[in-house]
Amino acid sequence: MKPYESPWMDDDLRMLREAVSRFVETEMLPHEAQWRKQKHVDRGTWRKVGEAGFLLMDVPGEYGGGGGDFRHEAVLYEECNRRGLSGFGQGVHSIAAHYVLNYGTGEQKQRWLPRMASGELIGAIAMTEPGAGSDLKGIRTRAVREGDEYVVNGSKIFITNGSIATILMLVVRTDPNDRSRGLSILMVETENLPGYRVGRVLDKMGMAAQDTSELFFEDVRVPVGCLLGSEEGRGMHMLMGDLPYERLTIALGGVAAMEGAYEETVRYTRERQAFGQKIGDFQNTRFKLAEVATQVRVARVFVDRCIEQLVAGELDTETAAMAKWWVTDIQQKVMDECVQLFGGYGYMNEYLVCRMFADSRVQRIYGGTNEIMKELISRSI
Ligand SMILES: Cc1cc2nc3c(=O)[nH]c(=O)nc-3n(C[C@H](O)[C@H](O)[C@H](O)COP(=O)(O)OP(=O)(O)OC[C@H]3O[C@@H](n4cnc5c(N)ncnc54)[C@H](O)[C@@H]3O)c2cc1C
């Protein structure tokens, strides 16, 4: 089959991909089993990724970023996800940084972005609460202004990078009487912060190396200078504006994981023997691989188009939602077929397709569930 290359690739990006791929193979992949055992990625790895210049590649150089665009970020997503490195929460780190970039003052950008680009600060997005997931307007974590500080009380759940994060993009309620305009965003540095506590690192179906956690806030004092946006109450507005970026990162991760699983499965079916022949020679296997190859290619072409639109500043909410729900639905079907072709080995955690199958399930749930994506799309019809 003719190899496919994304139309947005160029010579610079090819060189970047080679460097990123080498880095992932030597500095990340050898530690992955340990990360899964300890349920988090080492903070030192974040530093190394930052030192290599691979964090915030689409943030301007004046703020410590790489000065590139989303295509540069995409290379790291792809190289991690095709190898099943689902514990490294680059996505939420970059998304949190983009809120600072898009809504922060000059002083706030200088305060946080260079340290996020170096890996000194590790970002997390803290929105979801036990009583508020899809329905974010139900957020209850309260921030009450007292002089030059906010006093924060409440809790968050399912927070990616939760236990190692040192800067939170924290969604809080500043007005208890206005469901939608009562939300605000605070950027909160968590190291040695009185009243802040990380709860359980949650025991999940997949993504074993990812420290998805509970967070607790008890009279946590946050300077008013950490409020994002020019005034209180702009939380929902800011969240809506940045969602296409977040949803595209999820879709892109899904495509890259499918590509990795497909390659592994082709390799395996060429080696494994049954009934005196390679399992790849059975007509069923050939047809299943033909289906998977088609599904992966169709997903890839759509996501590539979305990447081009994002880079051009033209990716709209509905198109990003389409990419998120459709790609992640297909991702789960593809992973299921790959596991099936591995037989019993496909059910063993030591095999990449097994881990990718388990990892893929949550793609339909987080970043806005796929039902919410369809809700969004349907409103524009
Ligand atoms: C591994 C993992 C990582 C996560 N990382 C983060 C993170 O970093 N930061 C963060 O803030 N959150 C994170 N989340 C939370 C995630 O975004 C939420 O779980 C998700 O938004 C769904 O919310 P919920 O779990 O409360 O489900 P609910 O909102 O209770 O939904 C339950 C079911 O009802 C459906 N439903 C709800 N409303 C509607 C509707 N209007 N129409 C049709 N169906 C509807 C949903 O689609 C779903 O099927 C993470 C979750 C997981 C599992």
PDBQT file of the ligand as one rigid body, heavy atoms in Angstrom, charges set to zero:
ROOT
HETATM    1  C1  LIG A 401      -9.531   9.080  32.715  1.00  0.00    +0.000 C 
HETATM    2  C2  LIG A 401     -10.271  10.364  32.841  1.00  0.00    +0.000 A 
HETATM    3  C3  LIG A 401      -9.581  11.559  32.745  1.00  0.00    +0.000 A 
HETATM    4  C4  LIG A 401     -10.248  12.769  32.906  1.00  0.00    +0.000 A 
HETATM    5  N1  LIG A 401      -9.534  13.939  32.906  1.00  0.00    +0.000 NA
HETATM    6  C5  LIG A 401     -10.157  15.098  33.275  1.00  0.00    +0.000 A 
HETATM    7  C6  LIG A 401      -9.395  16.288  33.491  1.00  0.00    +0.000 A 
HETATM    8  O1  LIG A 401      -8.192  16.336  33.292  1.00  0.00    +0.000 OA
HETATM    9  N2  LIG A 401     -10.065  17.384  33.920  1.00  0.00    +0.000 N 
HETATM   10  C7  LIG A 401     -11.402  17.403  34.137  1.00  0.00    +0.000 A 
HETATM   11  O2  LIG A 401     -11.915  18.425  34.547  1.00  0.00    +0.000 OA
HETATM   12  N3  LIG A 401     -12.149  16.294  33.940  1.00  0.00    +0.000 NA
HETATM   13  C8  LIG A 401     -11.555  15.140  33.527  1.00  0.00    +0.000 A 
HETATM   14  N4  LIG A 401     -12.307  14.001  33.340  1.00  0.00    +0.000 N 
HETATM   15  C9  LIG A 401     -13.733  14.044  33.548  1.00  0.00    +0.000 C 
HETATM   16  C10 LIG A 401     -14.541  13.894  32.267  1.00  0.00    +0.000 C 
HETATM   17  O3  LIG A 401     -14.414  15.010  31.457  1.00  0.00    +0.000 OA
HETATM   18  C11 LIG A 401     -15.995  13.611  32.696  1.00  0.00    +0.000 C 
HETATM   19  O4  LIG A 401     -16.004  12.308  33.252  1.00  0.00    +0.000 OA
HETATM   20  C12 LIG A 401     -16.962  13.712  31.536  1.00  0.00    +0.000 C 
HETATM   21  O5  LIG A 401     -17.103  15.051  31.128  1.00  0.00    +0.000 OA
HETATM   22  C13 LIG A 401     -18.354  13.159  31.883  1.00  0.00    +0.000 C 
HETATM   23  O6  LIG A 401     -18.823  13.660  33.077  1.00  0.00    +0.000 OA
HETATM   24  P1  LIG A 401     -19.410  12.651  34.190  1.00  0.00    +0.000 P 
HETATM   25  O7  LIG A 401     -18.383  11.622  34.425  1.00  0.00    +0.000 OA
HETATM   26  O8  LIG A 401     -19.868  13.452  35.342  1.00  0.00    +0.000 OA
HETATM   27  O9  LIG A 401     -20.626  11.960  33.479  1.00  0.00    +0.000 OA
HETATM   28  P2  LIG A 401     -22.125  12.521  33.386  1.00  0.00    +0.000 P 
HETATM   29  O10 LIG A 401     -22.108  13.934  32.960  1.00  0.00    +0.000 OA
HETATM   30  O11 LIG A 401     -22.837  12.180  34.641  1.00  0.00    +0.000 OA
HETATM   31  O12 LIG A 401     -22.702  11.639  32.197  1.00  0.00    +0.000 OA
HETATM   32  C14 LIG A 401     -23.210  10.310  32.368  1.00  0.00    +0.000 C 
HETATM   33  C15 LIG A 401     -23.866   9.877  31.069  1.00  0.00    +0.000 C 
HETATM   34  O13 LIG A 401     -24.950  10.756  30.764  1.00  0.00    +0.000 OA
HETATM   35  C16 LIG A 401     -24.778  11.295  29.477  1.00  0.00    +0.000 C 
HETATM   36  N5  LIG A 401     -25.300  12.671  29.398  1.00  0.00    +0.000 N 
HETATM   37  C17 LIG A 401     -25.055  13.701  30.247  1.00  0.00    +0.000 A 
HETATM   38  N6  LIG A 401     -25.661  14.809  29.813  1.00  0.00    +0.000 NA
HETATM   39  C18 LIG A 401     -26.283  14.475  28.658  1.00  0.00    +0.000 A 
HETATM   40  C19 LIG A 401     -27.086  15.194  27.709  1.00  0.00    +0.000 A 
HETATM   41  N7  LIG A 401     -27.341  16.499  27.851  1.00  0.00    +0.000 N 
HETATM   42  N8  LIG A 401     -27.573  14.516  26.645  1.00  0.00    +0.000 NA
HETATM   43  C20 LIG A 401     -27.303  13.207  26.475  1.00  0.00    +0.000 A 
HETATM   44  N9  LIG A 401     -26.557  12.484  27.325  1.00  0.00    +0.000 NA
HETATM   45  C21 LIG A 401     -26.063  13.116  28.392  1.00  0.00    +0.000 A 
HETATM   46  C22 LIG A 401     -23.290  11.283  29.222  1.00  0.00    +0.000 C 
HETATM   47  O14 LIG A 401     -22.986  11.357  27.842  1.00  0.00    +0.000 OA
HETATM   48  C23 LIG A 401     -22.912   9.967  29.860  1.00  0.00    +0.000 C 
HETATM   49  O15 LIG A 401     -23.141   8.934  28.963  1.00  0.00    +0.000 OA
HETATM   50  C24 LIG A 401     -11.649  12.774  33.122  1.00  0.00    +0.000 A 
HETATM   51  C25 LIG A 401     -12.348  11.556  33.172  1.00  0.00    +0.000 A 
HETATM   52  C26 LIG A 401     -11.680  10.381  33.049  1.00  0.00    +0.000 A 
HETATM   53  C27 LIG A 401     -12.456   9.108  33.168  1.00  0.00    +0.000 C 
ENDROOT
TORSDOF 0
